[in-house]
Amino acid sequence: MNPVIGLDVSKGESEVQAFLDKRKPYKKSFSVLHNNNGLENLLRFLIEVEGETGVRPTVIFEST
């Protein structure tokens, strides 16, 4: 598996979408606020994807 997490970064919040492998999305996309709670939620999600695949996901940032 080649897990990837895409972050569409914008002012105040980011949109997150994970893929376990090519064309294999993991759950639905969601938004995280740029504050402690939002970043803690993102970290938990990163750990969840790693637990699901056994591989640390690559994180790709896209600014808008």
N, C-alpha and C positions, 0 to 999 in steps of 0.2 A: 504494500500500500504506500501511496505517496500523499499523505494528508497535507492540505493547504488551507490556510485561513486568509481570506481577503478582507482587508479593512478599507472601506471607503471613508476617508477622513474628511470631515468638514468642520465648520466652526461649532463648537459646543457639544457635538456628538459624532459618533462614527457608526456606520452600518457594517455589520459583520456577517460573513457567509463562509461556511466551511465545506470543504470537499474531501471525502475520504480517498478518492482516487479520481482519475479523469472522468468527467461527466457523472460523478456520483455524489450529489450534494448530501450533506449531513444536516438534518433538521431544516428548519426555516431560518431565513436571515432575521436578524434582530438589531436593534440600536443599543449603543452604550453611551451614556453621558460621560463627558470628560471630567469626572470627579472621582473621589476615592471609591464610592460604591460601584460606579460604572466600571472602573478598572478592576476592581475585585471580581465582579461578575465575568469580565473578559478573562481574567486569569483562571477562574474556575472552569470556564468553557475550554480554554486551552488544555488544561489538565484532563478534562473529560475526553477531548478528542485524542489526546495521547493515550489515555487508558483504553479507549475503544480500538485503537490501531496498533498500539505497542511502539509507535514511532512519534517523536516530537514533530509537530506540524511546522511546515514552513509558513511564515507570516509575510504577506505581501501588502504593502501600503499603497493606496491610490489617493492622491489628494485631488480635491475638486476645486 
